[in-house]
Amino acid sequence: MNIILLILFISSYSVNLIAEQTPEIIDCSYKNIELHGKVQFVESFPDFKIKIVESFPDLRVQLVKSFPNNCGEWEVVNSFPDFKVQVVELFPDFKVQYVESFPGKP
């Protein structure tokens, strides 16, 4: 009986850890910041950290030259960004895949 309770406890704890690692991208926003607009890539003090991946992204991003109005459309700027991101390999807030068309949530 004790072993069954222990197994149930460990499995529920594992499910909670997995759920906490899943990013909360809701309505194309993260931490109340819209995930479209002007973005600045920084080395420190980002609004969030991203990892560039080739498959299984949390967000598909299309880099545009102007009018980044839709979800996943980013215009890279050097000043006055809407949000700042830092590219990391470990412990990202979410994963990004660059695309040529159909940006947004997968």
Secondary structure, DSSP 4 states (H G I P E B T S, - for coil): -HHHHHHHHHHHHHHHHHHHHS---BTTEETTEESSEEEEE-SSS-SEEEEE-SSS-SEEEEE-SS---STTEEEE-SSS-SEEEEE-SSS-SEEEEE-SS--B--
